[in-house]
Amino acid sequence: MTRLTHVTSGPYAPPVAARVLTALSADGARLHVEVHGPEGAPAVVLAHGWTCSTAFWAAQIRALSTDHRVIAYDQRGHGRTPASPACGTDALADDLEAVLRATLAPGERAVIAGHSMGGMTVMAASGRPAFREHAAAVLLCSTGSSRLVDESTVLPLRPGRVRTWLTHRVLGSRAPLGPVTPLARRILRYATMGPASAPHMVEACAHIVHACPRAVRHAWSLVLGTLDLDHGVRELRVPTEIVAGSADRLTPPAHARTLAAALPDCLGVTELPGIGHMTPVEAPDLVTGKIRDLVAAHVTAPHRPVAAEESA
């Protein structure tokens, strides 16, 4: 597994972790976990989305790790976490529980932020014991709980069976993405980002997405294609804020409004004009600010750091 290596400077260059851990999931899967920032500081846990890695959160990690303990991990098959035959919402929940237990002290609470499939991870884990023990508040970015393919507007067609079938085929393609070329950047910008996204943002996202192995991309696309986590939304009982981009073609803002109506404790929805699916990259300061505000409001005091298995 690899991480983003093509962006070597600026806010989207992956920061060096203060500590690298291996969390063991319920089925023995070994998860790459990075811890940034001072020990004992208020904790933030970041869960990235489909085809991404911890590098996706580079801007948030750099900004928050000055005075927060920022925990980021690679989902199965992404970044430095090996692929696993187990792909599904139970695996997503198992993995988040494993990360929380490996990095937080008993009773320690953190703000958990999830982007896209990372938000779905939060929904999948919402009823789990470790989540309920450790989640103080949640930020959901550019995500949905069901009907992902039906609602997607990646293909400029009228809603219906034909568009849904074609979208399944496109998002579930086994074709290799190949090198990051000018055409690849244009396709990625169209499908996942707002039209005004700066070139350096597109470059960062392109290298992250293109680094995801195609077999992993395909396996998780099948999970997302049949996703139904509406029950998990109703179980997400901690204060939850939502960020969505008005130009998001993968999880259009209708998903955010549906989540807000179903959440037991929704703090509000922020819809960003002209922003696409990659909100933490496209609107880094706003997303960072939301996380910081949730910590200030819902994480009361620092806790004793816990030991975990260290990994080179």
PASEBA-1860 file (N, C-alpha, C; in nm, 3 decimals):
! residues 312
1> MTRLTHVT> 0.083/-0.118/0.000/0.000/0.000/0.000/0.088/0.125/0.000 ~ 0.037/0.230/-0.061/0.114/0.353/-0.072/0.033/0.471/-0.024 ~ 0.101/0.579/0.000/0.036/0.704/0.033/0.068/0.805/-0.075 ~ 0.000/0.920/-0.067/0.026/1.027/-0.161/0.171/1.071/-0.151 ~ 0.241/1.073/-0.262/0.382/1.114/-0.262/0.410/1.226/-0.361 ~ 0.315/1.258/-0.447/0.341/1.354/-0.553/0.328/1.499/-0.507 ~ 0.251/1.524/-0.400/0.240/1.658/-0.343/0.333/1.664/-0.223 ~ 0.439/1.739/-0.234/0.545/1.734/-0.133/0.555/1.859/-0.048
9> SGPYAPPV> 0.477/1.962/-0.079/0.481/2.083/0.001/0.343/2.147/0.001 ~ 0.322/2.241/0.094/0.195/2.309/0.103/0.097/2.236/0.192 ~ -0.026/2.290/0.203/-0.123/2.236/0.299/-0.173/2.097/0.264 ~ -0.153/2.051/0.139/-0.204/1.920/0.101/-0.096/1.813/0.097 ~ 0.024/1.846/0.140/0.129/1.745/0.154/0.103/1.668/0.283 ~ 0.107/1.536/0.278/0.080/1.457/0.400/0.180/1.489/0.510 ~ 0.132/1.530/0.627/0.224/1.557/0.738/0.280/1.428/0.797 ~ 0.395/1.439/0.860/0.459/1.325/0.925/0.394/1.303/1.061
17> AARVLTAL> 0.354/1.182/1.089/0.286/1.151/1.214/0.383/1.153/1.331 ~ 0.334/1.197/1.447/0.414/1.188/1.569/0.429/1.043/1.612 ~ 0.327/0.963/1.582/0.326/0.824/1.622/0.248/0.745/1.518 ~ 0.294/0.625/1.485/0.223/0.536/1.394/0.189/0.407/1.469 ~ 0.063/0.368/1.461/0.014/0.251/1.533/-0.049/0.152/1.437 ~ -0.063/0.029/1.484/-0.142/-0.072/1.415/-0.257/-0.111/1.506 ~ -0.379/-0.087/1.460/-0.497/-0.131/1.535/-0.547/-0.261/1.475 ~ -0.581/-0.357/1.558/-0.630/-0.486/1.513/-0.782/-0.489/1.519
25> SADGARLH> -0.844/-0.510/1.404/-0.989/-0.515/1.397/-1.041/-0.651/1.445 ~ -1.171/-0.665/1.451/-1.232/-0.786/1.507/-1.194/-0.912/1.433 ~ -1.171/-0.901/1.301/-1.135/-1.019/1.223/-0.984/-1.033/1.203 ~ -0.906/-0.953/1.277/-0.761/-0.960/1.267/-0.701/-0.866/1.165 ~ -0.782/-0.792/1.092/-0.729/-0.695/0.996/-0.642/-0.592/1.068 ~ -0.529/-0.559/1.005/-0.433/-0.465/1.065/-0.452/-0.329/0.999 ~ -0.487/-0.230/1.081/-0.521/-0.098/1.031/-0.409/0.001/1.059 ~ -0.368/0.073/0.956/-0.266/0.177/0.972/-0.330/0.299/1.037
33> VEVHGPEG> -0.272/0.341/1.151/-0.325/0.454/1.228/-0.213/0.554/1.253 ~ -0.243/0.681/1.233/-0.146/0.788/1.261/-0.201/0.877/1.371 ~ -0.111/0.918/1.460/-0.147/1.011/1.567/-0.060/1.134/1.552 ~ -0.123/1.250/1.546/-0.053/1.378/1.528/-0.087/1.468/1.647 ~ 0.006/1.556/1.682/-0.021/1.654/1.785/0.021/1.609/1.923 ~ 0.002/1.697/2.021/0.051/1.669/2.157/-0.032/1.565/2.230 ~ 0.037/1.476/2.300/-0.032/1.378/2.385/-0.111/1.451/2.494 ~ -0.228/1.402/2.524/-0.310/1.462/2.628/-0.398/1.574/2.580
41> APAVVLAH> -0.381/1.620/2.456/-0.467/1.725/2.402/-0.603/1.667/2.366 ~ -0.705/1.750/2.350/-0.837/1.699/2.308/-0.826/1.622/2.178 ~ -0.902/1.514/2.169/-0.885/1.420/2.058/-0.986/1.442/1.947 ~ -0.937/1.422/1.825/-1.018/1.425/1.704/-0.985/1.298/1.625 ~ -1.087/1.229/1.574/-1.067/1.108/1.493/-1.122/1.135/1.354 ~ -1.041/1.105/1.251/-1.077/1.135/1.112/-1.090/1.006/1.033 ~ -1.205/0.987/0.967/-1.230/0.870/0.883/-1.250/0.915/0.739 ~ -1.160/0.872/0.650/-1.166/0.917/0.510/-1.265/0.835/0.429
49> GWTCSTAF> -1.282/0.874/0.304/-1.381/0.813/0.218/-1.324/0.715/0.116 ~ -1.411/0.665/0.031/-1.381/0.568/-0.074/-1.269/0.620/-0.164 ~ -1.171/0.536/-0.189/-1.053/0.559/-0.275/-0.957/0.662/-0.218 ~ -0.971/0.701/-0.093/-0.883/0.802/-0.035/-0.788/0.739/0.067 ~ -0.729/0.819/0.154/-0.633/0.772/0.255/-0.619/0.881/0.359 ~ -0.533/0.858/0.459/-0.511/0.961/0.560/-0.462/1.091/0.496 ~ -0.395/1.083/0.380/-0.345/1.203/0.313/-0.457/1.299/0.277 ~ -0.579/1.248/0.263/-0.692/1.333/0.227/-0.717/1.441/0.333
57> WAAQIRAL> -0.682/1.410/0.459/-0.707/1.502/0.570/-0.586/1.593/0.599 ~ -0.493/1.604/0.507/-0.368/1.675/0.534/-0.392/1.815/0.588 ~ -0.482/1.891/0.528/-0.504/2.030/0.572/-0.559/2.034/0.714 ~ -0.653/1.944/0.746/-0.708/1.942/0.881/-0.604/1.897/0.983 ~ -0.525/1.797/0.947/-0.422/1.749/1.039/-0.323/1.859/1.070 ~ -0.277/1.930/0.967/-0.178/2.037/0.989/-0.235/2.147/1.079 ~ -0.359/2.185/1.056/-0.416/2.295/1.132/-0.452/2.255/1.275 ~ -0.508/2.137/1.292/-0.558/2.097/1.424/-0.451/2.043/1.516
65> STDHRVIA> -0.344/1.985/1.459/-0.246/1.916/1.543/-0.159/2.011/1.624 ~ -0.174/2.140/1.606/-0.102/2.235/1.692/-0.152/2.228/1.836 ~ -0.283/2.200/1.853/-0.338/2.198/1.989/-0.443/2.088/2.009 ~ -0.447/1.992/1.917/-0.534/1.875/1.931/-0.452/1.749/1.905 ~ -0.499/1.637/1.959/-0.443/1.508/1.922/-0.529/1.453/1.809 ~ -0.473/1.448/1.691/-0.549/1.412/1.572/-0.516/1.268/1.533 ~ -0.618/1.186/1.526/-0.603/1.044/1.495/-0.666/1.020/1.358 ~ -0.586/0.970/1.264/-0.636/0.940/1.130/-0.596/0.798/1.095
73> YDQRGHGR> -0.682/0.728/1.023/-0.651/0.589/0.989/-0.692/0.561/0.846 ~ -0.627/0.460/0.787/-0.659/0.416/0.652/-0.764/0.306/0.656 ~ -0.871/0.324/0.580/-0.971/0.219/0.568/-0.910/0.096/0.499 ~ -0.977/-0.017/0.509/-0.925/-0.142/0.450/-0.895/-0.126/0.301 ~ -0.772/-0.166/0.266/-0.731/-0.161/0.126/-0.687/-0.025/0.079 ~ -0.697/0.074/0.163/-0.662/0.211/0.128/-0.532/0.251/0.198 ~ -0.455/0.339/0.134/-0.333/0.388/0.197/-0.243/0.275/0.239 ~ -0.208/0.269/0.367/-0.116/0.168/0.418/-0.185/0.053/0.488
81> TPASPACG> -0.318/0.046/0.481/-0.390/-0.068/0.537/-0.411/-0.172/0.430 ~ -0.367/-0.296/0.454/-0.383/-0.400/0.351/-0.529/-0.426/0.318 ~ -0.551/-0.472/0.197/-0.686/-0.511/0.155/-0.730/-0.636/0.232 ~ -0.861/-0.654/0.240/-0.917/-0.768/0.312/-1.036/-0.821/0.234 ~ -1.059/-0.952/0.237/-1.177/-1.007/0.170/-1.307/-0.953/0.231 ~ -1.301/-0.911/0.358/-1.421/-0.862/0.426/-1.445/-0.716/0.388 ~ -1.546/-0.691/0.307/-1.586/-0.556/0.271/-1.733/-0.542/0.303 ~ -1.766/-0.446/0.384/-1.906/-0.426/0.418/-1.919/-0.330/0.534
89> TDALADDL> -2.040/-0.295/0.567/-2.061/-0.196/0.672/-2.022/-0.249/0.810 ~ -2.035/-0.380/0.831/-1.990/-0.436/0.959/-1.839/-0.421/0.974 ~ -1.765/-0.442/0.865/-1.620/-0.425/0.869/-1.583/-0.280/0.896 ~ -1.655/-0.187/0.834/-1.629/-0.045/0.860/-1.649/-0.013/1.007 ~ -1.758/-0.064/1.065/-1.785/-0.038/1.206/-1.681/-0.105/1.296 ~ -1.646/-0.230/1.265/-1.543/-0.300/1.342/-1.413/-0.220/1.343 ~ -1.376/-0.168/1.227/-1.248/-0.098/1.216/-1.248/0.032/1.296 ~ -1.357/0.108/1.289/-1.362/0.231/1.368/-1.357/0.199/1.516
97> EAVLRATL> -1.429/0.096/1.559/-1.421/0.057/1.700/-1.278/0.022/1.739 ~ -1.208/-0.050/1.652/-1.070/-0.090/1.682/-0.980/0.032/1.697 ~ -0.997/0.130/1.611/-0.916/0.252/1.618/-0.945/0.329/1.747 ~ -1.073/0.341/1.782/-1.109/0.413/1.904/-1.048/0.344/2.027 ~ -1.056/0.213/2.032/-1.003/0.141/2.148/-0.851/0.148/2.154 ~ -0.785/0.151/2.039/-0.639/0.152/2.037/-0.580/0.287/2.070 ~ -0.656/0.394/2.054/-0.597/0.528/2.065/-0.653/0.613/2.178 ~ -0.768/0.575/2.232/-0.832/0.656/2.336/-0.837/0.580/2.467
105> APGERAVI> -0.819/0.652/2.575/-0.827/0.592/2.708/-0.972/0.555/2.740 ~ -0.994/0.461/2.831/-1.131/0.427/2.870/-1.209/0.552/2.912 ~ -1.324/0.571/2.851/-1.406/0.686/2.884/-1.369/0.814/2.814 ~ -1.257/0.817/2.746/-1.216/0.940/2.677/-1.306/0.963/2.556 ~ -1.346/1.087/2.538/-1.437/1.120/2.430/-1.368/1.211/2.328 ~ -1.409/1.194/2.202/-1.346/1.265/2.092/-1.452/1.311/1.994 ~ -1.417/1.410/1.915/-1.498/1.445/1.799/-1.456/1.355/1.685 ~ -1.553/1.295/1.617/-1.527/1.205/1.506/-1.579/1.269/1.379
113> AGHSMGGM> -1.493/1.287/1.281/-1.531/1.345/1.153/-1.517/1.240/1.044 ~ -1.621/1.226/0.963/-1.618/1.130/0.854/-1.655/1.195/0.723 ~ -1.576/1.168/0.620/-1.605/1.218/0.486/-1.653/1.104/0.398 ~ -1.766/1.120/0.330/-1.816/1.023/0.233/-1.826/0.884/0.298 ~ -1.750/0.785/0.254/-1.756/0.653/0.315/-1.714/0.658/0.462 ~ -1.634/0.758/0.499/-1.600/0.776/0.640/-1.722/0.816/0.722 ~ -1.810/0.899/0.664/-1.935/0.930/0.731/-2.024/0.808/0.742 ~ -2.023/0.726/0.638/-2.100/0.601/0.642/-2.044/0.507/0.748
121> TVMAASGR> -1.912/0.511/0.768/-1.850/0.434/0.875/-1.906/0.475/1.011 ~ -1.919/0.605/1.032/-1.975/0.656/1.157/-2.118/0.605/1.175 ~ -2.197/0.612/1.070/-2.336/0.563/1.079/-2.340/0.413/1.109 ~ -2.250/0.338/1.045/-2.247/0.194/1.067/-2.211/0.159/1.211 ~ -2.126/0.243/1.273/-2.077/0.216/1.409/-2.160/0.283/1.517 ~ -2.264/0.357/1.480/-2.332/0.444/1.576/-2.390/0.370/1.696 ~ -2.427/0.244/1.678/-2.482/0.168/1.790/-2.382/0.082/1.863 ~ -2.257/0.084/1.820/-2.154/-0.002/1.880/-2.110/0.052/2.016
129> PAFREHAA> -2.071/-0.039/2.107/-2.029/0.006/2.241/-1.912/0.103/2.241 ~ -1.808/0.076/2.162/-1.691/0.165/2.164/-1.725/0.302/2.109 ~ -1.811/0.307/2.009/-1.851/0.437/1.956/-1.927/0.516/2.062 ~ -2.020/0.450/2.128/-2.099/0.522/2.228/-2.015/0.564/2.348 ~ -1.911/0.488/2.376/-1.822/0.526/2.485/-1.737/0.647/2.450 ~ -1.693/0.656/2.325/-1.589/0.753/2.290/-1.636/0.871/2.205 ~ -1.752/0.866/2.143/-1.794/0.975/2.054/-1.860/1.087/2.135 ~ -1.801/1.206/2.131/-1.859/1.323/2.196/-1.949/1.399/2.100
137> AVLLCSTG> -1.908/1.407/1.974/-1.983/1.477/1.870/-1.929/1.431/1.736 ~ -2.005/1.457/1.630/-1.971/1.407/1.498/-1.985/1.518/1.394 ~ -1.894/1.517/1.297/-1.908/1.599/1.177/-1.918/1.505/1.058 ~ -2.026/1.515/0.982/-2.046/1.438/0.861/-2.025/1.528/0.740 ~ -1.931/1.490/0.654/-1.899/1.570/0.536/-1.935/1.493/0.409 ~ -2.018/1.550/0.324/-2.043/1.495/0.190/-2.074/1.347/0.195 ~ -2.183/1.312/0.258/-2.215/1.171/0.276/-2.364/1.147/0.269 ~ -2.402/1.019/0.270/-2.541/0.980/0.269/-2.555/0.843/0.330
145> SSRLVDES> -2.678/0.802/0.356/-2.701/0.676/0.424/-2.760/0.568/0.334 ~ -2.814/0.605/0.220/-2.875/0.506/0.129/-2.902/0.573/-0.006 ~ -2.940/0.492/-0.105/-2.976/0.540/-0.239/-2.864/0.623/-0.302 ~ -2.741/0.583/-0.278/-2.628/0.661/-0.328/-2.624/0.665/-0.480 ~ -2.638/0.550/-0.541/-2.631/0.544/-0.688/-2.755/0.607/-0.750 ~ -2.870/0.582/-0.691/-2.995/0.639/-0.745/-2.991/0.792/-0.747 ~ -2.931/0.851/-0.644/-2.931/0.997/-0.631/-2.811/1.063/-0.699 ~ -2.710/0.986/-0.735/-2.590/1.044/-0.795/-2.622/1.114/-0.927
153> TVLPLRPG> -2.556/1.229/-0.948/-2.573/1.303/-1.074/-2.442/1.308/-1.153 ~ -2.354/1.210/-1.129/-2.229/1.205/-1.204/-2.256/1.196/-1.353 ~ -2.358/1.122/-1.391/-2.398/1.113/-1.532/-2.511/1.213/-1.557 ~ -2.495/1.301/-1.656/-2.595/1.406/-1.681/-2.718/1.352/-1.755 ~ -2.791/1.264/-1.688/-2.910/1.202/-1.745/-3.028/1.223/-1.651 ~ -3.147/1.205/-1.703/-3.266/1.215/-1.619/-3.266/1.101/-1.517 ~ -3.315/1.128/-1.394/-3.323/1.021/-1.295/-3.409/0.906/-1.345 ~ -3.369/0.787/-1.305/-3.446/0.670/-1.345/-3.359/0.547/-1.356
161> RVRTWLTH> -3.418/0.440/-1.405/-3.350/0.311/-1.408/-3.227/0.312/-1.497 ~ -3.236/0.381/-1.610/-3.121/0.383/-1.703/-3.003/0.453/-1.638 ~ -3.026/0.571/-1.580/-2.916/0.643/-1.516/-2.858/0.563/-1.400 ~ -2.944/0.500/-1.321/-2.896/0.421/-1.208/-2.809/0.306/-1.256 ~ -2.854/0.234/-1.359/-2.778/0.121/-1.411/-2.642/0.167/-1.465 ~ -2.641/0.275/-1.541/-2.516/0.324/-1.598/-2.422/0.375/-1.489 ~ -2.478/0.440/-1.388/-2.394/0.491/-1.278/-2.330/0.376/-1.202 ~ -2.405/0.268/-1.179/-2.347/0.148/-1.119/-2.226/0.101/-1.200
169> RVLGSRAP> -2.240/0.098/-1.332/-2.134/0.050/-1.419/-2.011/0.141/-1.413 ~ -2.034/0.271/-1.412/-1.922/0.366/-1.411/-1.849/0.363/-1.278 ~ -1.922/0.376/-1.168/-1.858/0.381/-1.037/-1.798/0.246/-0.998 ~ -1.853/0.137/-1.050/-1.802/0.005/-1.018/-1.703/-0.049/-1.118 ~ -1.653/0.036/-1.206/-1.561/-0.009/-1.310/-1.433/-0.068/-1.250 ~ -1.385/-0.175/-1.316/-1.257/-0.235/-1.277/-1.141/-0.175/-1.356 ~ -1.166/-0.081/-1.441/-1.061/-0.025/-1.527/-0.957/0.047/-1.441 ~ -0.828/0.031/-1.475/-0.724/0.105/-1.402/-0.735/0.253/-1.431
177> LGPVTPLA> -0.706/0.335/-1.332/-0.711/0.480/-1.353/-0.586/0.532/-1.423 ~ -0.474/0.460/-1.408/-0.353/0.499/-1.479/-0.287/0.622/-1.417 ~ -0.192/0.682/-1.489/-0.122/0.799/-1.437/-0.213/0.921/-1.431 ~ -0.173/1.019/-1.352/-0.249/1.143/-1.341/-0.211/1.233/-1.458 ~ -0.297/1.240/-1.556/-0.276/1.319/-1.677/-0.370/1.439/-1.676 ~ -0.352/1.535/-1.767/-0.448/1.646/-1.775/-0.592/1.600/-1.794 ~ -0.613/1.495/-1.876/-0.748/1.443/-1.894/-0.800/1.382/-1.765 ~ -0.714/1.308/-1.693/-0.756/1.248/-1.566/-0.796/1.356/-1.465
185> RRILRYAT> -0.723/1.465/-1.464/-0.758/1.574/-1.372/-0.894/1.634/-1.408 ~ -0.920/1.650/-1.534/-1.049/1.707/-1.576/-1.164/1.615/-1.539 ~ -1.144/1.486/-1.557/-1.249/1.389/-1.522/-1.274/1.390/-1.372 ~ -1.166/1.389/-1.295/-1.180/1.389/-1.149/-1.249/1.516/-1.101 ~ -1.209/1.632/-1.158/-1.272/1.757/-1.118/-1.422/1.753/-1.148 ~ -1.458/1.706/-1.266/-1.600/1.701/-1.303/-1.678/1.610/-1.207 ~ -1.625/1.492/-1.180/-1.700/1.391/-1.104/-1.705/1.420/-0.955 ~ -1.599/1.481/-0.901/-1.588/1.485/-0.754/-1.568/1.623/-0.695
193> MGPASAPH> -1.547/1.727/-0.775/-1.512/1.857/-0.719/-1.594/1.967/-0.784 ~ -1.596/2.083/-0.719/-1.666/2.197/-0.774/-1.591/2.257/-0.892 ~ -1.661/2.328/-0.980/-1.598/2.382/-1.101/-1.489/2.484/-1.075 ~ -1.491/2.547/-0.960/-1.390/2.648/-0.929/-1.275/2.595/-0.845 ~ -1.264/2.462/-0.830/-1.157/2.405/-0.748/-1.021/2.446/-0.802 ~ -0.934/2.490/-0.712/-0.800/2.534/-0.752/-0.719/2.416/-0.803 ~ -0.628/2.440/-0.898/-0.548/2.330/-0.954/-0.475/2.247/-0.851 ~ -0.422/2.311/-0.746/-0.348/2.233/-0.647/-0.440/2.141/-0.568
201> MVEACAHI> -0.567/2.179/-0.552/-0.662/2.090/-0.487/-0.693/1.969/-0.575 ~ -0.714/1.995/-0.703/-0.740/1.886/-0.796/-0.621/1.792/-0.803 ~ -0.502/1.848/-0.807/-0.380/1.766/-0.812/-0.370/1.675/-0.691 ~ -0.392/1.730/-0.573/-0.383/1.650/-0.451/-0.484/1.537/-0.452 ~ -0.610/1.568/-0.486/-0.713/1.465/-0.488/-0.686/1.359/-0.594 ~ -0.638/1.401/-0.710/-0.612/1.306/-0.818/-0.508/1.203/-0.777 ~ -0.400/1.247/-0.716/-0.295/1.153/-0.677/-0.342/1.060/-0.565 ~ -0.426/1.110/-0.475/-0.479/1.023/-0.370/-0.570/0.916/-0.431
209> VHACPRAV> -0.664/0.957/-0.514/-0.761/0.864/-0.571/-0.693/0.764/-0.664 ~ -0.598/0.811/-0.745/-0.532/0.721/-0.840/-0.442/0.620/-0.769 ~ -0.404/0.647/-0.644/-0.321/0.552/-0.569/-0.401/0.434/-0.514 ~ -0.534/0.444/-0.516/-0.616/0.334/-0.463/-0.616/0.219/-0.563 ~ -0.581/0.098/-0.521/-0.582/-0.017/-0.613/-0.720/-0.039/-0.674 ~ -0.724/-0.075/-0.801/-0.853/-0.086/-0.869/-0.940/-0.197/-0.809 ~ -0.878/-0.306/-0.762/-0.958/-0.413/-0.700/-1.027/-0.363/-0.573 ~ -0.957/-0.280/-0.497/-1.016/-0.221/-0.376/-1.127/-0.125/-0.414
217> RHAWSLVL> -1.100/-0.042/-0.513/-1.201/0.054/-0.560/-1.328/-0.019/-0.602 ~ -1.313/-0.128/-0.675/-1.429/-0.204/-0.723/-1.502/-0.271/-0.607 ~ -1.428/-0.335/-0.516/-1.491/-0.408/-0.406/-1.577/-0.315/-0.321 ~ -1.524/-0.198/-0.288/-1.601/-0.107/-0.204/-1.713/-0.038/-0.281 ~ -1.699/-0.027/-0.413/-1.809/0.031/-0.492/-1.933/-0.058/-0.483 ~ -1.913/-0.189/-0.474/-2.026/-0.281/-0.460/-2.098/-0.261/-0.327 ~ -2.021/-0.234/-0.222/-2.080/-0.206/-0.091/-2.162/-0.078/-0.096 ~ -2.104/0.027/-0.155/-2.172/0.155/-0.160/-2.295/0.149/-0.250
225> GTLDLDHG> -2.289/0.064/-0.352/-2.400/0.055/-0.446/-2.527/0.001/-0.385 ~ -2.516/-0.076/-0.277/-2.634/-0.133/-0.212/-2.649/-0.084/-0.067 ~ -2.584/0.024/-0.035/-2.579/0.073/0.103/-2.717/0.108/0.157 ~ -2.743/0.068/0.279/-2.863/0.112/0.351/-2.829/0.123/0.499 ~ -2.797/0.245/0.540/-2.762/0.272/0.680/-2.861/0.368/0.745 ~ -2.984/0.370/0.694/-3.084/0.459/0.753/-3.105/0.430/0.901 ~ -3.096/0.301/0.939/-3.110/0.265/1.080/-2.995/0.323/1.162 ~ -2.874/0.328/1.103/-2.759/0.382/1.174/-2.771/0.531/1.200
233> VRELRVPT> -2.838/0.602/1.111/-2.860/0.746/1.132/-2.946/0.766/1.256 ~ -3.049/0.687/1.270/-3.139/0.701/1.385/-3.071/0.665/1.516 ~ -2.963/0.583/1.508/-2.887/0.545/1.628/-2.777/0.644/1.662 ~ -2.753/0.741/1.575/-2.644/0.837/1.596/-2.695/0.948/1.687 ~ -2.681/0.927/1.817/-2.749/1.010/1.916/-2.663/1.121/1.973 ~ -2.540/1.134/1.927/-2.455/1.243/1.976/-2.479/1.367/1.889 ~ -2.444/1.486/1.938/-2.458/1.607/1.855/-2.383/1.591/1.723 ~ -2.452/1.618/1.614/-2.397/1.593/1.481/-2.420/1.712/1.391
241> EIVAGSAD> -2.313/1.754/1.325/-2.322/1.863/1.227/-2.291/1.807/1.089 ~ -2.350/1.869/0.987/-2.338/1.820/0.850/-2.284/1.931/0.760 ~ -2.190/1.894/0.673/-2.138/1.985/0.571/-2.160/1.920/0.436 ~ -2.212/1.996/0.340/-2.239/1.945/0.206/-2.203/2.051/0.103 ~ -2.165/2.005/-0.016/-2.136/2.096/-0.126/-2.254/2.102/-0.222 ~ -2.290/2.221/-0.265/-2.405/2.234/-0.356/-2.377/2.171/-0.491 ~ -2.248/2.157/-0.529/-2.212/2.100/-0.659/-2.164/1.956/-0.647 ~ -2.200/1.888/-0.539/-2.159/1.749/-0.517/-2.241/1.657/-0.605
249> RLTPPAHA> -2.175/1.587/-0.697/-2.245/1.494/-0.785/-2.252/1.352/-0.727 ~ -2.162/1.319/-0.636/-2.161/1.184/-0.578/-2.262/1.171/-0.465 ~ -2.267/1.267/-0.375/-2.368/1.269/-0.269/-2.432/1.408/-0.268 ~ -2.525/1.431/-0.359/-2.589/1.563/-0.370/-2.650/1.608/-0.238 ~ -2.674/1.740/-0.223/-2.722/1.795/-0.096/-2.853/1.735/-0.045 ~ -2.930/1.671/-0.131/-3.052/1.605/-0.083/-3.020/1.504/0.026 ~ -2.904/1.439/0.017/-2.864/1.344/0.121/-2.848/1.415/0.255 ~ -2.784/1.532/0.254/-2.763/1.606/0.378/-2.895/1.643/0.443
257> RTLAAALP> -2.991/1.684/0.363/-3.121/1.721/0.418/-3.195/1.600/0.474 ~ -3.180/1.485/0.407/-3.241/1.362/0.458/-3.178/1.321/0.591 ~ -3.045/1.331/0.599/-2.977/1.298/0.725/-3.023/1.390/0.837 ~ -3.029/1.519/0.807/-3.067/1.617/0.910/-3.205/1.587/0.966 ~ -3.297/1.545/0.880/-3.433/1.516/0.925/-3.441/1.392/1.011 ~ -3.347/1.298/0.991/-3.351/1.170/1.063/-3.265/1.167/1.188 ~ -3.165/1.253/1.198/-3.074/1.250/1.312/-3.144/1.291/1.442 ~ -3.118/1.220/1.551/-3.179/1.259/1.679/-3.130/1.393/1.732
265> DCLGVTEL> -3.006/1.431/1.702/-2.949/1.554/1.757/-2.867/1.625/1.649 ~ -2.936/1.679/1.551/-2.866/1.748/1.441/-2.845/1.894/1.478 ~ -2.720/1.939/1.471/-2.685/2.077/1.502/-2.704/2.170/1.384 ~ -2.723/2.113/1.265/-2.744/2.197/1.148/-2.670/2.145/1.026 ~ -2.709/2.199/0.912/-2.648/2.166/0.784/-2.587/2.292/0.725 ~ -2.461/2.283/0.684/-2.396/2.391/0.612/-2.379/2.347/0.468 ~ -2.449/2.415/0.376/-2.439/2.384/0.234/-2.349/2.489/0.168 ~ -2.243/2.443/0.105/-2.139/2.532/0.052/-2.161/2.555/-0.097
273> PGIGHMTP> -2.192/2.676/-0.138/-2.219/2.703/-0.280/-2.097/2.675/-0.367 ~ -2.118/2.601/-0.476/-2.012/2.576/-0.572/-1.909/2.474/-0.533 ~ -1.924/2.414/-0.415/-1.827/2.315/-0.367/-1.878/2.176/-0.404 ~ -1.784/2.088/-0.439/-1.819/1.953/-0.479/-1.815/1.854/-0.364 ~ -1.776/1.731/-0.398/-1.779/1.621/-0.301/-1.662/1.626/-0.202 ~ -1.551/1.684/-0.243/-1.428/1.678/-0.162/-1.420/1.795/-0.064 ~ -1.519/1.810/0.020/-1.529/1.928/0.106/-1.407/1.953/0.195 ~ -1.346/1.851/0.258/-1.228/1.883/0.342/-1.111/1.940/0.263
281> VEAPDLVT> -1.103/1.909/0.133/-0.997/1.964/0.049/-1.042/2.096/-0.014 ~ -1.164/2.102/-0.060/-1.214/2.221/-0.129/-1.243/2.337/-0.033 ~ -1.285/2.307/0.089/-1.315/2.410/0.189/-1.244/2.375/0.319 ~ -1.111/2.370/0.316/-1.037/2.317/0.432/-1.055/2.399/0.559 ~ -1.057/2.532/0.548/-1.067/2.614/0.669/-1.205/2.598/0.733 ~ -1.308/2.589/0.652/-1.443/2.575/0.709/-1.456/2.440/0.779 ~ -1.411/2.332/0.716/-1.421/2.200/0.778/-1.338/2.195/0.906 ~ -1.217/2.249/0.901/-1.133/2.254/1.021/-1.202/2.332/1.132
289> GKIRDLVA> -1.262/2.445/1.096/-1.331/2.528/1.194/-1.449/2.456/1.258 ~ -1.523/2.379/1.178/-1.634/2.303/1.233/-1.585/2.201/1.335 ~ -1.476/2.131/1.301/-1.421/2.033/1.395/-1.375/2.101/1.523 ~ -1.305/2.212/1.507/-1.254/2.285/1.624/-1.368/2.331/1.714 ~ -1.476/2.381/1.654/-1.590/2.429/1.733/-1.659/2.313/1.805 ~ -1.668/2.197/1.740/-1.729/2.082/1.806/-1.646/2.036/1.925 ~ -1.515/2.038/1.910/-1.428/2.003/2.023/-1.450/2.100/2.139 ~ -1.451/2.229/2.108/-1.467/2.330/2.214/-1.599/2.313/2.287
297> AHVTAPHR> -1.703/2.273/2.214/-1.836/2.263/2.275/-1.861/2.131/2.345 ~ -1.794/2.023/2.302/-1.835/1.890/2.348/-1.725/1.803/2.407 ~ -1.600/1.841/2.395/-1.491/1.765/2.457/-1.441/1.848/2.574 ~ -1.457/1.795/2.694/-1.440/1.877/2.813/-1.298/1.889/2.864 ~ -1.222/1.779/2.862/-1.090/1.783/2.925/-1.001/1.679/2.860 ~ -0.869/1.708/2.861/-0.776/1.607/2.809/-0.769/1.486/2.899 ~ -0.726/1.374/2.842/-0.717/1.248/2.915/-0.576/1.190/2.903 ~ -0.552/1.094/2.987/-0.425/1.023/2.983/-0.412/0.945/2.852
305> PVAAEESA> -0.300/0.959/2.780/-0.282/0.881/2.657/-0.273/0.732/2.685 ~ -0.313/0.650/2.588/-0.306/0.505/2.603/-0.197/0.448/2.516 ~ -0.147/0.333/2.558/-0.045/0.265/2.478/-0.114/0.181/2.373 ~ -0.049/0.165/2.258/-0.100/0.079/2.150/0.018/0.019/2.080 ~ -0.010/-0.083/2.000/0.096/-0.151/1.928/0.158/-0.057/1.826 ~ 0.289/-0.033/1.834/0.355/0.057/1.741/0.401/-0.019/1.619 ~ 0.401/0.050/1.507/0.435/-0.013/1.380/0.527/0.078/1.302 ~ 0.628/0.020/1.237/0.717/0.103/1.156/0.644/0.150/1.033
END
